[in-house]
Amino acid sequence: MIFDIRESLDTDAIEAYLDRVMERNAALRVGITTGVFDMTHAYHTLYLKRCKGRCDLLVVGVDADHLVAAVKGPDRPIMNEQLRSLGVDSLKPVDFTFILNDLEDLSLAARLFRRAHVLLFKNQAFVGAGAPEKVVGLEHGAELVIVPDLEVLTSTTEIIASVQRRVSTDAG
């Protein structure tokens, strides 16, 4: 289900759903992760499967177009945030999807699911990128979980570069 983290009708529906689920499972574990998910590929799916293996419900924030362009450059994303959200939401491990417009949205997600045991998933590359103890969402009692990278990890950026190399080789 794709929901708007800032829309009360959506968040009210999720809270009602949590009430029903937590009646049956008081130890509910909700995992939250975020990412670009541009041109979703097998390694995205493997990462999400690894996250889902550690929780009961998996919530994925898909980075908004403006965030992607700021980090990846003006030619990205390849697909807009609505298409990327739809693609991520259709993946088997994913239970809920929202568009992450800023870090406050991650905090709102952690707060929305705080009645459950919330796990904030980050990939291994995140550890070297900053101070893990300052992760947004931890202020709501969430637990940070680092998901180890796979040795064969390929990023969307690497896939795009490979396609560009092949096209330029074929054209030359």
C-alpha contacts under 8 A as a table, 3 or more apart, distances in Angstrom:
res1	aa1	res2	aa2	distance
1	M	89	D	6.49
1	M	95	D	6.41
1	M	96	F	4.83
1	M	97	T	6.11
2	I	85	S	7.29
2	I	86	L	7.51
2	I	89	D	6.64
2	I	96	F	5.81
2	I	97	T	4.59
2	I	98	F	5.58
3	F	7	E	7.98
3	F	10	D	5.82
3	F	11	T	7.65
3	F	96	F	7.21
3	F	97	T	6.22
3	F	98	F	5.24
4	D	7	E	5.26
4	D	10	D	6.17
4	D	11	T	7.54
4	D	98	F	5.81
4	D	99	I	7.06
5	I	8	S	7.89
5	I	10	D	7.24
5	I	11	T	6.51
5	I	98	F	6.40
5	I	99	I	7.71
5	I	105	D	6.59
5	I	108	L	6.91
5	I	109	A	6.75
6	R	11	T	7.61
6	R	105	D	7.72
7	E	10	D	5.47
7	E	11	T	6.34
8	S	11	T	5.00
8	S	12	D	5.70
9	L	12	D	5.18
9	L	13	A	6.26
10	D	13	A	5.21
10	D	14	I	6.41
11	T	14	I	4.98
11	T	15	E	6.15
11	T	112	L	7.29
12	D	15	E	5.06
12	D	16	A	6.23
13	A	16	A	5.13
13	A	17	Y	6.20
14	I	17	Y	4.94
14	I	18	L	6.10
15	E	18	L	4.96
15	E	19	D	6.22
15	E	112	L	7.36
15	E	113	F	7.79
16	A	19	D	5.06
16	A	20	R	6.55
17	Y	20	R	5.26
17	Y	21	V	6.25
18	L	21	V	5.02
18	L	22	M	5.77
18	L	113	F	7.92
19	D	22	M	5.31
19	D	23	E	6.27
20	R	23	E	5.36
20	R	24	R	7.13
21	V	24	R	5.51
21	V	25	N	6.13
21	V	28	L	7.94
22	M	25	N	4.57
22	M	26	A	4.77
22	M	27	A	7.46
22	M	28	L	6.41
22	M	116	A	7.83
23	E	26	A	6.24
25	N	28	L	5.47
26	A	116	A	7.60
27	A	116	A	6.84
27	A	117	H	6.99
28	L	55	C	7.83
28	L	56	D	6.35
28	L	116	A	5.28
28	L	117	H	6.15
29	R	54	R	7.96
29	R	55	C	4.90
29	R	56	D	5.25
29	R	57	L	6.64
29	R	116	A	5.75
29	R	117	H	4.69
29	R	118	V	5.88
29	R	119	L	7.13
30	V	55	C	5.59
30	V	56	D	5.90
30	V	57	L	4.82
30	V	58	L	5.94
30	V	59	V	7.27
30	V	113	F	7.05
30	V	116	A	6.31
30	V	117	H	6.08
30	V	118	V	4.86
30	V	119	L	6.11
31	G	51	C	7.05
31	G	52	K	7.24
31	G	54	R	7.64
31	G	55	C	5.61
31	G	56	D	7.54
31	G	57	L	6.15
31	G	58	L	4.80
31	G	59	V	5.98
31	G	118	V	5.75
31	G	119	L	4.58
31	G	120	L	5.85
31	G	121	F	6.70
32	I	58	L	5.99
32	I	59	V	4.72
32	I	60	V	5.77
32	I	61	G	7.53
32	I	109	A	7.85
32	I	110	A	7.63
32	I	118	V	7.32
32	I	119	L	6.17
32	I	120	L	4.94
32	I	121	F	5.97
33	T	58	L	7.90
33	T	59	V	6.51
33	T	60	V	5.07
33	T	61	G	6.21
33	T	120	L	5.98
33	T	121	F	4.99
33	T	122	K	6.51
34	T	60	V	5.39
34	T	61	G	4.35
34	T	62	V	5.72
34	T	63	D	6.85
34	T	100	L	7.62
34	T	122	K	7.91
35	G	60	V	7.80
35	G	61	G	6.54
35	G	62	V	5.38
35	G	63	D	5.62
36	V	62	V	5.66
36	V	63	D	5.01
36	V	64	A	7.85
36	V	68	V	6.57
36	V	77	P	7.99
36	V	84	R	7.99
37	F	40	T	5.12
37	F	44	H	7.04
37	F	62	V	6.81
37	F	63	D	7.97
37	F	84	R	6.33
37	F	88	V	7.26
38	D	77	P	6.15
38	D	78	I	6.35
38	D	79	M	6.26
38	D	84	R	6.28
38	D	156	T	6.68
39	M	78	I	7.12
39	M	79	M	7.06
39	M	84	R	7.58
39	M	156	T	6.62
40	T	44	H	6.14
40	T	45	T	7.72
40	T	84	R	7.72
40	T	87	G	7.35
40	T	88	V	7.50
40	T	156	T	7.66
41	H	44	H	5.49
41	H	45	T	6.68
41	H	156	T	7.61
42	A	45	T	5.06
42	A	46	L	6.19
43	Y	46	L	4.87
43	Y	47	Y	6.06
43	Y	153	L	6.30
43	Y	154	T	6.67
43	Y	155	S	7.77
44	H	47	Y	5.15
44	H	48	L	6.22
45	T	48	L	5.09
45	T	49	K	6.05
45	T	91	L	7.36
45	T	93	P	7.97
46	L	49	K	5.01
46	L	50	R	6.16
47	Y	50	R	5.13
47	Y	51	C	6.30
47	Y	147	V	7.77
48	L	51	C	4.97
48	L	52	K	6.07
48	L	93	P	6.21
48	L	94	V	7.38
49	K	52	K	5.00
49	K	53	G	6.13
49	K	93	P	5.61
50	R	53	G	5.15
50	R	54	R	7.04
50	R	147	V	7.44
51	C	54	R	5.55
51	C	55	C	6.92
51	C	58	L	7.41
51	C	121	F	6.85
51	C	147	V	7.23
52	K	55	C	5.22
52	K	56	D	6.84
52	K	57	L	7.06
52	K	58	L	5.84
52	K	93	P	5.79
52	K	94	V	7.60
53	G	56	D	7.90
55	C	58	L	6.70
55	C	119	L	7.71
57	L	94	V	7.52
57	L	95	D	5.89
57	L	96	F	7.91
58	L	93	P	6.85
58	L	94	V	5.24
58	L	95	D	5.26
58	L	96	F	6.49
59	V	94	V	6.38
59	V	95	D	5.97
59	V	96	F	4.64
59	V	97	T	5.67
59	V	98	F	7.86
60	V	88	V	7.82
60	V	94	V	6.98
60	V	96	F	6.29
60	V	97	T	4.78
60	V	98	F	6.43
61	G	97	T	5.77
61	G	98	F	4.90
61	G	99	I	5.41
61	G	100	L	5.17
61	G	106	L	7.57
62	V	81	E	7.08
62	V	84	R	7.15
62	V	85	S	6.01
62	V	88	V	7.98
62	V	97	T	7.17
62	V	98	F	6.17
62	V	99	I	4.81
62	V	100	L	5.47
63	D	67	L	6.15
63	D	68	V	6.41
63	D	81	E	7.17
63	D	99	I	5.94
63	D	100	L	4.77
63	D	101	N	6.48
64	A	67	L	5.41
64	A	68	V	6.47
64	A	81	E	5.60
64	A	99	I	5.83
64	A	100	L	5.54
64	A	101	N	5.13
65	D	68	V	5.15
65	D	69	A	6.22
65	D	76	R	7.88
65	D	77	P	6.38
65	D	80	N	6.27
65	D	81	E	5.69
66	H	69	A	5.23
66	H	70	A	6.21
66	H	101	N	7.94
67	L	70	A	5.15
67	L	71	V	6.41
67	L	101	N	7.20
67	L	102	D	7.69
68	V	71	V	5.31
68	V	72	K	5.62
68	V	73	G	7.36
68	V	76	R	6.38
68	V	77	P	6.05
69	A	72	K	5.26
69	A	73	G	4.71
69	A	74	P	5.10
69	A	75	D	7.08
69	A	76	R	5.34
69	A	77	P	6.45
70	A	73	G	5.84
70	A	74	P	7.38
72	K	75	D	7.74
72	K	76	R	6.05
72	K	77	P	7.71
73	G	76	R	5.81
74	P	77	P	7.98
75	D	78	I	7.12
76	R	79	M	7.88
77	P	80	N	6.39
79	M	83	L	6.21
79	M	84	R	6.28
80	N	83	L	5.54
80	N	84	R	6.22
81	E	84	R	5.02
81	E	85	S	5.90
81	E	99	I	7.07
82	Q	85	S	5.14
82	Q	86	L	6.18
83	L	86	L	5.08
83	L	87	G	6.18
84	R	87	G	5.10
84	R	88	V	6.18
85	S	88	V	5.17
85	S	89	D	5.93
85	S	97	T	6.58
85	S	98	F	7.03
85	S	99	I	6.96
86	L	89	D	5.13
86	L	90	S	6.26
87	G	90	S	5.32
87	G	91	L	6.90
88	V	91	L	5.45
88	V	94	V	7.14
88	V	97	T	7.31
89	D	94	V	5.88
89	D	95	D	7.11
89	D	96	F	6.64
89	D	97	T	5.71
90	S	94	V	7.27
91	L	94	V	5.68
92	K	95	D	7.92
94	V	97	T	7.34
100	L	103	L	7.34
100	L	105	D	5.78
100	L	106	L	6.97
101	N	105	D	6.50
102	D	105	D	5.64
102	D	106	L	7.41
103	L	106	L	5.21
103	L	107	S	6.61
103	L	136	V	6.68
104	E	107	S	4.98
104	E	108	L	6.17
104	E	136	V	7.67
105	D	108	L	4.90
105	D	109	A	6.19
106	L	109	A	5.06
106	L	110	A	6.29
106	L	136	V	6.53
106	L	137	G	6.20
107	S	110	A	5.15
107	S	111	R	6.16
107	S	136	V	5.72
107	S	137	G	4.47
107	S	139	E	7.98
107	S	140	H	7.64
108	L	111	R	5.03
108	L	112	L	5.97
108	L	137	G	7.76
109	A	112	L	4.97
109	A	113	F	6.37
109	A	137	G	7.76
110	A	113	F	5.50
110	A	114	R	5.85
110	A	118	V	6.86
110	A	137	G	5.25
110	A	138	L	7.78
110	A	140	H	6.27
110	A	142	A	6.79
111	R	114	R	4.98
111	R	137	G	7.42
111	R	140	H	5.79
112	L	115	R	7.93
113	F	116	A	5.87
113	F	118	V	6.78
114	R	117	H	6.71
114	R	118	V	6.25
114	R	140	H	6.60
114	R	141	G	7.17
114	R	142	A	7.40
117	H	142	A	6.97
117	H	143	E	7.99
118	V	141	G	7.43
118	V	142	A	4.75
118	V	143	E	6.23
119	L	142	A	5.57
119	L	143	E	4.81
119	L	144	L	5.89
119	L	145	V	6.36
120	L	137	G	7.57
120	L	138	L	7.99
120	L	142	A	6.44
120	L	143	E	5.92
120	L	144	L	4.83
120	L	145	V	5.87
121	F	144	L	6.21
121	F	145	V	4.95
121	F	146	I	5.88
121	F	147	V	6.56
122	K	126	F	6.22
122	K	144	L	7.54
122	K	145	V	6.40
122	K	146	I	5.05
122	K	147	V	6.02
123	N	126	F	5.63
123	N	127	V	7.74
123	N	146	I	5.52
123	N	147	V	4.85
123	N	148	P	6.08
123	N	149	D	6.25
124	Q	127	V	5.70
124	Q	128	G	7.83
124	Q	146	I	5.78
124	Q	147	V	5.85
124	Q	148	P	4.97
124	Q	149	D	5.49
125	A	128	G	5.86
125	A	129	A	6.75
125	A	149	D	7.49
126	F	129	A	5.04
126	F	130	G	6.94
126	F	132	P	7.74
127	V	130	G	6.29
127	V	131	A	7.27
127	V	132	P	6.27
127	V	146	I	7.77
131	A	134	K	5.63
131	A	135	V	7.46
132	P	135	V	5.58
132	P	144	L	7.85
133	E	138	L	7.90
134	K	138	L	7.59
135	V	138	L	6.03
135	V	144	L	7.89
136	V	139	E	6.96
137	G	140	H	5.67
137	G	141	G	7.46
137	G	142	A	6.22
138	L	141	G	5.30
138	L	142	A	4.70
138	L	143	E	6.47
138	L	144	L	7.29
139	E	142	A	7.14
149	D	153	L	6.79
150	L	153	L	5.18
154	T	158	E	6.26
154	T	159	I	7.07
155	S	158	E	5.12
155	S	159	I	6.37
156	T	159	I	4.98
156	T	160	I	6.14
157	T	160	I	5.19
157	T	161	A	6.22
158	E	161	A	5.10
158	E	162	S	6.15
159	I	162	S	5.09
159	I	163	V	6.27
160	I	163	V	5.16
160	I	164	Q	6.16
161	A	164	Q	5.05
161	A	165	R	6.15
162	S	165	R	5.11
162	S	166	R	6.26
163	V	166	R	5.12
163	V	167	V	6.13
164	Q	167	V	5.10
164	Q	168	S	6.11
165	R	168	S	5.23
165	R	169	T	6.06
166	R	169	T	5.09
166	R	170	D	6.05
167	V	170	D	5.13
167	V	171	A	6.03
168	S	171	A	5.05
168	S	172	G	6.05
169	T	172	G	5.22
